[in-house]
Amino acid sequence: MRILIIGGTSAVGRSLKMALSKSFQIVTAGRTGCDIILDLKNPVNKYHLPKGFDVIIHTAAQFGIHTDEEILETEDVNVLGTLKLCQAAVQSKVGHLIYISSIFSTAGVNSVNYNFYSLSKKQAEEVATLYCSKHQVPLTILRPSQLYGNDAAFKVHQPFLYSMIEKAANGEDIILYGNNDPVRNYLYIEDLVEIIARVVVDKIEGNYSCSYTSDITYSQIAKTAFETFNRGGIVYFLNDKPDIPSFTFDKDHSLYEKINFYPLISVEEGLKRFANKRVSNS
């Protein structure tokens, strides 16, 4: 089976390539450092996507939401880029398209998570669904929760999580603002890779959320990190500061039942892996 990974140098793309190369022929595409040079801001056609790929896994995304330039680029890459990729997939007769979206695409207009990134991911899902349905291209949309792993690139999108890990590793106190103990859901990258691999093999179609089976609070993460690194430190709240909001989403385990796999790596296990890597690098 030949698989093309779009966004091959992203943290998700690199993890997928490393894992899937053991069983499949993997080709990567992206703006730099990939087998095929592909920029979703530019036209995408059959010359960029030659025939012969059984599966395309689309991991590329833009995250800018602040300046007008960033917002335009986010819409351009995430929405129009996805549509271009769907059109090229039809031209190249790709057998299965897997789009890696985000759990934040489900955020409503009143949610603290509703922004131009979450909106662009929702729009991209709808564009892909409509186009692939019209052209009878098997489509899978996966919406992972907040991703983390040993790849330093994940730190860009989860800065507070990684700052807590670093503080615990250095024996420093962790300070949380407000009175709310924020709830999060973190999915370890190896679990997502296993989910995607099974979707590929089982040819699962449809739209699915991919989160860890249980949520966790910041104070629980902090305490677990202190126990893992055993360097001292405590977690405490500055109650005079504004509350940090919780990010909670409905759990949907229907995909896990279909692929006979549930995420295995808890935050406790994930932190142990951070600690082991830190020791091996020292």
Secondary structure, DSSP 8 states (H G I E B T S, - for coil): -EEEEESTTSHHHHHHHHHHTTTSEEEEEESSSSSEE--TTS---TTTS-S--SEEEE-------SSHHHHHHHHIIIIIHHHHHHHHHHHTT-SEEEEE--GGGG--TTSTT-SHHHHHHHHHHHHHHHHHHHTT--EEEEEE-EEE-SSGGGGGT-HHHHHHHHHHHTT--EEEESS---EE-EEEHHHHHHHHHHHHHHT--EEEEE--SS-EEHHHHHHHHHHHH-S---EEEETTS------------HHHHHHT------HHHHHHHHHHHHHHH-
